[in-house]
Each structure stands twice: as C-alpha cells, then as structure tokens.
C-alpha cells in the first residue's frame, strides 16, 4: 500500500480545511483511531499533534538561527515552571485556535470540551513557577535565545482535596497518559554524583589536584518542551531532567529472590524527580530536597558547557555567549558547581574559574523572609557534596578577607557576610552564596529591592554596593488576557484596535474611553458572563450556589501566614456577625472566593484552610444572612483554575503584611482583567498604585516602615484586640467553637498566636481593613464609578507585561540583544 502523501504543518492563520486534513491524518496515524470511535482524549491528542507540528519547524529554525549567529543564550534555572496546559496556549500563539475550533466542529467535537481535559503540568506551586513560565514564553516572543532548565517531576506538587474542611494531599498524576508536548533527548544524559570523598592526585606539573570520587551516581535524562512565542516568531526550549539509575536492576539479587532489594537503587535514584518540594521536616526529606537541587543544577551546567565547547571551543569565552539566571536560591549550588566543572574538568585556575562564574551567573531573590532563604547543615553538605563544600570554604575565605578590609568591619559584620552561619548549628547560607557568585542580584519590585538592600543583604550590599538592581515582575498577556478572557480581549480590540496585542502598554489607549457609557455596559457584560461561568464551576466543585450578580471578592494564592488569608476570614466572621444583627445595613451581597495550597508540612497554614471551610459551612447554611454573604474555598488551585477565577473577580485581595511580599503577580493578573485591588503598600501593589492612580486602588493598613517601627517600640496585640470590638468578638466566636462544634478547641492555638505575638500584624491592620471593605461596599453601589475604575485598571497595567521585564533583564543583567520585531518598530 503506498504511503499517504505528506501534509505540511498548517501555516499561521491556516484555513479550517487545511487544519481539518491535518487533524484527520493525526487522529489516524499518530493516535490510531477512526473518527467514528474516537473519544475526547483522542481528539485532544490529535489536535495537540497538529499544533505541535506547526511549532516544530519554527523551533528548529529558531535553534539554527541561534547557532548560525552565535548569539548569546540565556539559561534560566528554576526548580519550578508552572506552565499549566499547553494546547490552548500554543494554538493561540500560532493563531490556530479558530481554525482548530471549526475543524473539530466538523467532526462534532467542541474545542473547549477537549481543552478542559488536558492535565495541568504539575511543575510548580505559585508565583515563582508561574513567573518562570511567563519569562520563557516572553523570551520566545521578544526573540531572546533561551533555554529553561528544571526537573521533570513525575507527580509534581500534590493534588489538593478538601475532606471535612481539611487539606488532604494526594499524588498529582499528570503524566499518567503521556505528554504529547515533550521530546526525550537520549543523547543529553549526564552523570550526577553524590557523597564519596575528595582525593588528591598529582597533576602533570607536580601540583596536587583534588579529585571527587562520588559514592553514588545517577543519570539525568533530558526531556525538551518547545515554548512558542506570540505569532510563532520564535520558539524557546524548556529542558526538564528526569533521574534514572545507572543500572535499573541488580539481576543477581533478583534471581536470589530479593525482588525488592534488586530495584532499591533504581527507586532511590528515581525518587529525585518524583515529587516537587518533598516535605523537609525530616532529615531524609532535607537530603532529598538538596539532592534535587544539585541534580538539576549540575545537569544543566554540564549541558550548557557541552554546548558552549561544541560551538565555541574555549570555555574562557563562556560569559560572552551564556547568561545563567538563578531563579531564587534553589539552584544557588550552581556557583560552586560551575567553579568545580571549570577547575576539575576543564583545567582552569581558581582565579579564572571564579571570575568566569561570577560574570556568567546572576541571581533573582524572591523573599525577604530569613527562613525562606535556604540554608543547609554543613554536615549534610560535607557528606553529600564534599567537593562543593571545599569550594564554598575557599570562596568564603576570600570573601571574609575582602570584608575585613572595609573600614569599620567588626565581628558582627564579618559574621553577617559569611557563607557559613555559625550561630544556628553551622549552616551554609545559599542566598549569600548566590549573591557572591553573581555579577547582578535583582529584586522583583521597587519596594522589595529597596528592602533587600536594607535588610537581608545589607551587609553584602555594603561590600558590593552596585550589585543589587530592580526588575519588577511581569505576566504574559497572551495567557492572562487573550486566552483567559477572550470576551474582554475582543471588546478591547473593538474599542482601541489590535496594537495592544503586540505591545501591552498600548492598553493605555483604553483610558480615553473609560467614561463611555456603552463601553462601561459592555465591560460589565463581559465580567458578568465570566462570573456566571465561575458560579457554575463553584456549584459543580463545591455544591455551593452563588449569585453571579454579587460582588466577587477573590483571594487566590499560596496559603501562608504573611499573605494573611487569616485577616480576610476574620473580617468575614465580623461581617457575618454584623449582617445577622442588622441585614439592612449591608445592601451589597458578597461572594468571598478563596483558593490556594498550603505546604504539606505547614501545619498552621493548613489550619487556616480548615478555618475558612468551617466558617463557610456555617455562614452558607445560615438563613439569617439572607444571601448577603457566601464563602467558598475552591480546591486544587492551579493555572487552569486561575484562568477561570481571575476574569470573574471584581475585587482583588492583595493584603500581605507590608514589607513581606516580594512582588506578587496575581495582583497584576487580576488588575489586567478589571478587578479593583484592595491591598497594603507591599510588593508590586506600590507600582500598581502609581500606574492606575491612587483613586483607583484601595490601600489600607501599615506600610513597611510603620511595621518596622511598631515592632521596634513594642507591639502589644492583646491591647489592640481588646480595643477592636469586632475583632475581639470574631476571635471569641472562633475560640469558643462556634464554627467547630465537634471540636471546640480546634482553633485555640491559632487564636492564641494573635494574642501572644501577631507577627504578621493581623490585629494591627484589622480595623483599617474592615473600613476599607466598607469603602468597597459604598463604591460597589455606584456602578458607574466602579466600572470606570475597573476599566482604568485594565488600561494602566500593560507595563506589567513580562515582555517588558525580560527586555530589562536582557539589557542590564544578561547583556543579550533581543530581536526587534518589525511589528514593534515605529
């Protein structure tokens, strides 16, 4: 039988007839199904292959162009890449969504139905991973040659279920049916060592050369996913590493009947890439976390050095052709590992290796919380990575010698800059290591960067005053507006044209129309349709019926005490009490939507989730509330759920303790979709206020300086609670078991933590927060003004595009020249 004629991948904007031919071919020859018996997943797989084919030619062309031109490449190392679903993302960027929709419809298949069954890639937790995903897409869009490096987690972050109000973690099996977007690269496999000892051997010149002899080795195998930019202009690569044993099974042990023991080494090796963020509350968990971080960092550095030597020959030119960005401290071991590879493998001197490392690497800091800046016990590092510990000691010796030469360098200063924390059981400070091993260190919002210089990195900034720079975070408008909110996108196009689709700052043209009554009506209609869809989803997933005409008050993010979901639910309890006492005082019906995961070992964050659900159960069932308040916790928050919630939000809760949120990106996504922010002057809220105007955002509470000053003079939370009747009553109701009658003391410790310390200033900000919420109520009753403010939020946050952010990185940190698109030249 003759082979079927080849059918080329559909071009951009392909007609449905071309796509239909491709779709049928892929269903037949790639999936092996007849359209008469194909199920939804078969159609999804076939459609994904159609899109993938359209990407591959562009992927190969982008890679060839990078090699041909010798352009500098960015290597972005991140333990998380929260990329979400890829089918709709890639099809949209290639302008294939509508042709695919029409082609599928000709077979009686709805594109939206099959897109919904694609699993989310479970490769991240929150903002850190989503930022990495936005960056890798934006680098493709603006034409920066780049490769993202991470781990191919088999299960990734857990799937969250809510059982009796409690978070229950179950494995996320996103790879159980395969992944059509990835390509295994068997040729890109590297040995990664652990443990063992460092031995000295005599080199050719008689010098003693340290040689690391690992006791254990595993193989890192590469899986590549193409990430296509807007209109397919270029394609970047996300390379994820899977851990494999060198010998999959000890056959001798198996034949002797030790069937489990025969595969123990394989299980130990593969556990490295099994789960994102294994609980580190035990020594075994800590070791696994460190193994993960070194595993992907070493594989990535070996890979980029191989590529560099293959193309350019001499490793000494590395900084001219490679920029390595560390996304937080997880890959900070790269500083020691790159020096090791340059000295031990490529034969460079220490001075050359240290200089090349610093010129190549840069580091993004994401937290001001000292406990979130990773440290590792010295004894663990010495056992697991003995050669790297030698290198860290050598870096530290030079660092401390430089520090002692500064005027006024006392013992406290020397202790603060040291890579070894001697006061806490001798631990390696990975943040300090990343700082010293980088030529630039950036914060992710203006406030965060300023506070970095004043707090966590103040001693190191004194030593290197020009090293810290700011790069305010951004989001990709392709996913967070065009895909997540097609109704709003269409309305904006109709109003101001298409220029904003190439340059998000052109959204500012919308501001001229903010007072247009017809636009306000259309804007509100789009929001209402999104709210109706979310209301249906809430009913489906929680059984709670909500009114789409109510104010949708949304707080969706990782559950953490500093993000203050507790403040939000306490104010909800106070509001519940007030509504019961006098319903007529509260004419605005409100639906409070929470979503987010707590780390598996973060007991108090999980208790806050349970409190939210306990309060929701009581409030939602109380007829005295008269529908004025509903509370919903949507389980298993991920990218796809965010895409449903964010376009439906009226009010965006960004209420972290001032000075603790590095930036936030949820605040940008919500404002872009026309939600009004209620928040503290923290993270990027400061820049949102500056851009949208102070009159179009609701700011409350202490600022960072006031938080610091209050703590310094002695904060008394008990006195504050006693003086705030609504808060005191809410806490008493919770403590007495009103919301947990089966276990009245369930929240005793949580309530006690506020009276006894209130580190996150919940009580201190409660009264201001409650008043800000009443301001929201008053504003909601004036729908003309509300809609105007919502439009202005969308109009003025285009600056937060991740395209702008990566261009700033490219110019000041990476020293890479983006390709200038003809569409942007004007």
N, C-alpha and C positions, 0 to 999 in steps of 0.2 A: 504494500500500500504506500503510495507516495506521501512524503511529508507535507503537512499543511504549510501553505506559504507563510512566511514571516510577516507579522503585523507590527509596525513600528509603535513605540510608545506614543500616546497621544500628546500632541503639542499643547502649549499653553492656550487656554480658551478653546480647546477642541470641541467640535460639534458632537452632539449626543450620539449620532450614528457611528462615528469613529470609536467613541468610548464603548458603545454597545457591542461592537465587534470584538474589541479587546476584552471586555467583560466576559463574553461568552467563551472566548478562547481560554481565558484564565480559569474559568469555572470548569471547563472540560479537561484541560491538560495540566494545570497546576493543582487543582483541587480534586479532580477525578469524579465530577458529579454531572449528572444530567440535570438541566434546569427544571425538569418536571418533578424531581425528587429532592432538589437542593433545599437545605434548611437555612435559617437566618445566618448561622455562623459560616456556612459555606459561601454565601453571598458576600459576607464581610471579608472573608479571606480572599475571594476572587477580586473584590473591589480594591482591597489593600494591595494586591499584587499589581493591579493596573496603575495605581498611584506610585507604587514603588518603582515600576519600570520607567515611569516618567521622571523619577528622581535620579535614577542610576546614571543616565548619560550626563546629566548636569554634575553629578557627584564626581564622575571620572574626569570630566572637563575641568572642574574646579581644582582637583588634585594635580592634574597635569599642568595647569597654569601656575600653580604654586611652585612645582618643581622647575618648570621651564624658566620662570622669572627669578627664582632664587629668593623670593620674598620671605621676610621674617615671619615665623609662625608663632601663634600663641598656644601654649599648652595650659589648660585650665584644670587644676587638680581639685576635686571636690568629693567628699565622702557621700554626698547626696546629689542626685539630679532628678528633681521631681517633675518629670516631663509629661506625666499624665497620658491620656490617649493620644495617639499619633495620626490616626486615619483622617479625621476631620481637619486637624491642624495642617497636615501635609497637603491634602486636597485643596484646602482653602488657599494656601500659599501658592499653589500651582494653578489657581483659577479653574479647578476641575470639579468643584462641588456641584454646580448646577448641571453640567453635562452628565455627571455621575447620577445625580438625582433623577434626571429624565431617563437615562439608560436603564437604571434599576426599575423605575416605574413601568417601563415597557414589559418587564417580566413580572409585574405585580408585587414588587418589593419596594418598601419605603426606606429611603436612605437613613432617616432619623431612627428608625427601628433597629437597623443593624448597627449603626454607630453606637447605640446605647449599650450593646453587649460586649464591646471591646473592653478588655480589662485595663484598669489604670496600671501603668508601670510603677510598681511599689518601690521606688528607688530613693525616696526621701520622706521627710517628716513635715517640714514647714518652710518658712521664708528662705532659709539658707539654700535648700534644694531647689525651690522654685526660682530663686534668683539665678542659680547656675543654669537652669533650663532656659530662662529668658535670655541670658547672656549668650548661650551657644547658638540660639536662634537669631539673635540680633547680630552676632558676628557674621553669620551667613548673609543676613540682609544687607549689611553695610560693606561687606566684602573684605573682612579681616580673615586671612588664612588661620584656621584654628582647629584644635582637637581638644575635646573634653575627655578627661580621664576619671574613671570611678570604678565602682565594684558592681558586678552583675549579681545582685542579691537574688537568690532563688525564691525567697519569701519576702524579702524587704521588710518594711515596717509592718507590724501586726494589723490585722483587720479588727476594728473595734466593734464589739457588740455590747448592747446595754441590756443587762439582765437584772431585774428587780432594782433598776436605777443605777447599778454598778457597772463600771467599765470592765469588760472581760476581753482579754487579748487572745485572738486565735490566729493561726498562720494565714498569711496572705499568699494564695497560690496562683499568682498572676501568670506564671509560666507553664501552668499545667497543660495547656493546649498548644504550646509552642508560641513563637513570636515571629510573625512574618517580616518584621522590620529589621531584624539583626542578621549579620553575616559572621559566621565563625571564621577566624583567621588563624589557621593551624600553624602557619609559618611564624606568627608573632606569639611565641611562647618563651617564657623566661623562668629560670630557676630563682627561687627566693629562699634565702637561708634564715634559720633561727637557731639560737643557742650556740653551743660549742665553745671554742676558745680561740684566742688570738695568739699565734705563734710567731716567733721571729725567725726569719731566714736571711741568709747573706745574699745580697744582690751582686751584680757583676762588678760593681766598683768597691766591694768590700763593706758597704753600708748594710746595716741590719734593717730589713724591710718587714713590717708587720703583715701577717697573712691570717685572714679569718678562716677558720675551719668550722663551718656550721655543723651542728649535730643533726639537724633536720633540714630537709629541703622539700619544697613543694613547687609545683608548676603553675604559673599564671598564664592562662589562655585568653586571647583577645576575642571579643565579640564587638563588631562595629555596627552602629546605627547611623544612617545618614540623617542629618537635620537640615531641611531645606529652608532657605530664606524667602522673603517676600518676592513673589513673581518668579521664583526659581532662579534668581540672579546668580546665586552660588550656593554651595552645599558644604556644610561642615560635618565633622565626624565626631560622634560620641563613642569612645572606645572604653568598654567595660571589661573588667578582668574577672574571670572565674577561676577558682582554686581547684587544682587537681593533684592527686597523689602521683608520685613518680612511678610507683608500682601499684596498680589498682587492687591487687590481691596477693597475699602470701600463699601461693598454691600448696606449699608443703604443709603449712598449718591447716589449711582447709582439708587436705587429704587425710590428715591425722585426726580429723573430727572437730577441730577448733574453728567452727564455721564463723563465729562472731569475731574471734581474735584475728582471723585471716584478713578481715576488712577493717580492722581498727585504725590502721594508718590512713586508709582512704577516708574514713569518716572524720578523722581528726583534721586532715588536710581540707576536705570539702566544707567543714564547718566554718572556715574563714569567710566564705562567700555565701553562707546560708541565710543569715538574718541581719538586717540593718539594726544597729545600736543594740547589741545584746546587753542585757542588764549587767551593769558593772558593780553591783553591790557586793559581789563575792570576788575573791582573788582569781578564780577561774574566769569570771566574766571580765575582769580588768585585763587579764592576759589576752583573752580573745580579742578584745577591743584594740589593744596595742598591736596584735598580730595583723588584724585587718588593716590598720592604718599603715603599717610598714609594708605589708603585702602589695597594696595597690600603688603606694608611692614608689617603691623600688621598681616594680614592673614598669611603671610609667616612665621613670627616669632612664631605665635601661633601654626602653623602646625609643625614646626621643634621641638618646645618644647614638643608638644604632643608626637611626635615620639621618642624623646630622653627619656622622662619619661617612656613611654611604654616599651622601650627596656632596659634602664639602671637604671631607678628608681629615682636617685637623680640628681636634676638639677645642683648641685655643680660640677658635672663631665662634664658639657657641653663643655668646651674648649678642653677636651680630645677627644671628639667624633664629634664635629661640628666646621666647619670653615665657617663664614659668610662673603662673599665678597660683598662690596657695589660698584656697577659699576656706578661711578660718584656720584653727590650729591643727585640725585633724591630719593634714599632710605636712606638718612642720618638721617631721623627721627627714624631709627632703633635704634640708640644709646639711645634715650630717651624711646622708646617703650620697648626695651628689659629690661632696668632697671625697668620700670613700671611693666612689667609682672613678673619679678623676685621678686620685693618687694611687690607689691599689690596682686598678685595672688599666688605666691609660697612662700611668707612669709620670704624672705631673708632680712638680714640687708642691709642698704645702701652700706656699705663698700664692703660686699660680692658681691652684685649685680653689682656695678660699676667695680670691679676687673674682674668678670666673663665676663661682657660685653666687656671690653677692650681686654681681652685675646681671645675672640671669633671672634670679628669683625676686618676686615681690609678694606681699602678704596683705590680705584683706582681713581686718579684725571685725568681728560681728557682735562683740559683747563687752560691756563694762563690768559684768558680774565677775568678781575674782574667782568664784567657784566654777564658773564656766570656762575660764582659761585653763586648758588642760595642763595637768601635772602628772608625772608618772614616778612611782617609787624608784629610787636609784637601784635598789637591789633587783627589781624586776627588769629594768633596762640592762643592768650588767649581766643578768642571766640570759635574757632573750636576745639582746643586741650588744654583745660585748665590744665589738669593734667601734660601734657608733658611740658607745659610752666613752671610749678613749678619745674619740674625736671631739665630743662635747666638752670633756675636760680640757682638751687643748684649746678649743675656741674660748672657753671660759677664762683660762689663764691669760690669754691675750686681751680679752675684754676687761678683766679686772685691772690688768696693768695699765690699760688706756684710762680707765676710770680713775685710778689713783693719781693720775697726772692732772686731773681737773682741780682748780682751786676750790678749797673747802670740801673736798671729798672725804667725808668722815666714814666711820664704820657702818652707820645706818645706810648711807648712800651706796656703799660697796655691796652690802648685803642685798639691797633692793635691785641692783642691776644684775646680780649674779644669775647665771643659768641654773644654779642649784639653790633651792630653798632649804636652808639648814634649820629653820625653825619649826618645820612641820614634818619631822620624820625623814628628812633628806629626800627631796623630790626634784625632778627635772622640770623646769618651767618651760613648757613648749611655746608659750606666747613670746617669752624673751628670746628663745632660740630662733623663732621665725623672724622676730624684729631684727636681731643682729645679723642674720643670714640673708637679709633682703636689702635691696637698694631703695625701695619705697615701701611704706606701710600706709594703708589707707583706711579711714573710717568710711561709713556708709550714709552719713547725713552730716550736715554742718554742725549741729549740736553734738552729735556723737564724736566727731573728730576733735572738736574743741575739748570735750571732756576727756578723751583719750590722752591728750597732752597734759591735762591737769591731774589725772588720777592714775589709771593702771599703768601707763607708760611714761609718767612724768620723769622718773629717773633716767630712763633710756633716751627720752627726748632731750634731756639736758646734755647728754653725751653726743647725740646726733640730732641737732635741732631742725635740720632741713629734711628729715626722712619722712615725717608724717604729712600726708596730704589727704584732702577730702574728695570722695567720689560718691555723690548721693545716688542711692539705688534707683533703679527704674524697672518698668514692666514692659512686656511686649504688647502693643495694642492689637497685634494680629489675633492673639488668643483672647485677650481680656476685653476687647471691644468687638472686633469684627466677627469672631466666632461665638463668643459667649452671648453677645447681644446684637443679633443681626437686625432686629427691628429698629434699635436706636441707630445702628450704623446706616441703615437705609434712610432714616429720617435726616441724619446729619448730611449725607450725600445730597439729598434733595434740597437741603437748605443752603449749603455752602460749597457744593461741588466735591470733587474727589481728591483735592490736593492733600488733605489730612491723612489720606491712606498711604502716602509716600513720606510725609513729614508731619508727625503728630502735633508739632507746635502750631500747625495751621488750624487746629481746632479752635484757636482763639478767635477765628472769624465768626464763630457761633455766638460770641458775646454780643455782637451788634444786633442780634435777633432775640435777645433774652426777654425783651418786653413785648414781643409779638404774641398776641393772644392766641392766634391759631397755632403757632409753634408750641406754646405752653400746653394747649389742649392735646396736640399730637404727642408731645413729650410725655404727658401724663398717661395717655392711652397706651403707649409702649410700656411704661412702667407697670400699669395695671395688668396688661397681658402677661408680663413676666411674673407678677405676683400671683396671678391665677394659676400659672404653671407650678410655681413653688408651693402654693396652697395644696394643689393636688398631690404633689410629691410628699408633703408633710403628712397628709392624710394616709397616703399609701404606706409610708415607712414608720409612722408613729401611732396612727389611729386617731390623731387629734385633728378636729375640724377647726379651721381658722378662717376668718373673714378677710378676703383679699382687699377690701376697702379700708381695713385698719392700717395704722402706721406700722410698718415692718421695721423693727428695731433689731439690728443684727450685730452680734459679736462672734466672729468665726476666726479662730486661730488656735495655735497650740495652747493647751491648758497649763498655765504657770502662775504662780502667785504674783509675780511682778506685772503680769498682764491684767490682773485684777478682775477676773470673772467673778470673784467673790464680792467686790464692790457692786457690780452690776446686779447680782442676785439679791444682795442685801437691800438695795434700793427697791427691787421688785417686791420684796416682802413688805417693806414700808408702804409702798404704793398699794399693795393688796389690802393692808390694814386700813389705809385711808379710804379706799374705794368702798370697802364694806361699811365703814362708818357713815359715808355720805357719797353715794354714787353720783349724784348730780354735780358734784364739784369737779368731776373728771369726765368731760364730754368726749375726749379723744380715745377711741378704742386702740389698743396697742397689742401687737404680737411680738414677743421677745424671742428671737431665734438664736440659739447657741449651737456651736459645733466645734469640735477640736478633740485631739487625743492628748492624754497625759502619758508621760513616760511610764513604762511598766513598773518601775521601782519607785516612782514619785508618789508616795502614799497620800500626801496632803492634797496634791492636785487631783488625784482620783477621788478623794473625799469631797472636793468641791463639785466634781461632776455628779456625785451621788446627791449632794445637797440640791443642785439645780433640778435634778429629776424628782426628788422628793417634794420640793416646793411646787414644781409643775403639776405633779399628780393632785395635790390639794387644791391649788388655785384653779386648775382647769375644770375640776369637778364641783366647784362651789357656785350654786345658782345666785348667791348674793352679789357676785361680781358683775352679773348682768352683761357678760360678754365684753367688758371693758379691758380685760387683761387675759392673755393666753401666753403660756411659756412652753417652748419647745426645745428639746435637745435632739438634734439630728445626728445619728450615729455614723461612724466611719467617714469622717471628713477627709476628703481628698480633692484632687484637682477637678474632677468631673462634678462633684457635688458643689464645689466653689463656683463653677461655671453656671450652676442653676440658682444658687443663693444670691450671688453678688449683683446680677442685673435686677433682682427683685427688691433690693434693700432700699428703704427710704432713709434710714438713719444708720450711720457707721460708727460703731463703738471703738474708739482708739484711746483707752483710758489707763494706760500703763503708768506706774509711778514715774514721775518726771525724772529724767536722768538715767533710766534703766533700759529703755527700748532703743536699740542702736539706730534703727531706721523704721522698719515696717515696710511691707509692700502691699498688704491687704488694704491699708488706708488709701493707697494710690488707686488700686483696682476699684474700690467702692466709689471713690470720688469721680473717677472716669465714667462710671456708669450712673452718675447722677444722684448719688447718696450724699446727704449733708453729714459732715463729721461732727461728732461730739467727742472731745478729747482733751488731754492735757498737752502742755507745751513740751512734747517729748518726741525724740526721733525726727522723722520727716514731717510730722504734724506742723513743725515750725515752718518748714518750707511750703507746705500746703497752704497754711495761713497767709504767708507772704504772697503766694501766687493767686489764690482765689479771692483774697481780701478778707480782712478780719470780720467784716459784716456778714460773710457767707460761710462761716465756720463757727461752731460753738465751743469755746475754750473755757475750761474751769480749772480750779484747784491750784495747788502749789506748783511753782516752777522748780527747775533743778536746783537753783541757788537757794530757794526757800526750803527745800527738803534738807539740803546740807546744813543750813543754818539752824533749822528746827532740831535736827538731831544733835548738833553741837551744843545747843543750850539746854538740852534735856527735854525730850518729848514725853509727855505723860498721856498715853492713850486712854487710861481709865477716866481721867478728868474730862477728856474730850467726849468720850462715850456718855458719861453721866450728864453732860451739858447738852447732848443732842438727843432729844426725846424719841424721835422716830427711829434712830439707830439703836438706842437702848432697848426699845420695845421689840424691834425686829430680832436683836440678839437674844433677848429673853425668850421670845417665842421659839426660836430655833433650839436654844439650850434646854428648854423645858419639854421638847419633844413634840411640838405641835405638828411638825412635818415628818416626824419619825415615831409615831405612837408605839410601834412594835419594838423600838429600841430608843427610849427617851434620851439616853446619854450619848447617842451616836456622834453628835457634833460638839460635845463638851470641850474636847481638846482644841477644835478649830476656833470656837468662840473664845476660849481661854488664851489662844495665841494673839488675839487682838487686844484683849485687856492687858496681857503680860508683856507686850513688846510692839506689835503692829509695825514690823519692819518696813512693810510696803505702803504705809500711810493710808490704809483703807479708812480708818476712822477720821483721820485728819482731813481727808478730802470728801467725806460723805456729804456733809451739808451743802457744799458747793456743787457737788454732782447732782444731788436731788433738786436743787434750784435750777441747774442747767436743764434737767429733764422737764421741769415745769415750763421753762422757756421754750423747749421743743414743742410742748403741748400748745402753747399760745401761738407759735409760728405755724403749726400744722392747721390751725383753724383758719388761717389766712392763706388759702391755697394758691392764690395768685403770687403772693410773695414767696411762698415755699417753692413753687415751680420755677420762678425766676432764679432763685438761689441755686436750685439743683442744676439748671442749665448752665449757670456760670461756673459751677464746679466742674462739669464736663468740659466746658470751654477752656478752662485755665490750667488743666493738669497735663496737657500734652507734653510739657517739659519733662515729665517723669517717664518718658519713653526710655527703655533700655538701649535703644539705638544711640541716644544722646550719651548715656552713661558709658557705653563701650567705646564710643569715639573719644571721650575724655581719657579713659584708660589708655587707649591707643596712643594718644598724643603725649601724655605726661608720664606714663608709667612704662608701657610696653615698647614705646618708640617704634610703632608699626604704622604704616601708611594704609588707611582704608581705601578701598576702591571708591571713587566718586561716581555715583550713578548719573548718567545723563539726565535722568528724570529729576535730579535734585540740583542740577546746575541752572542757575537763573540769575 
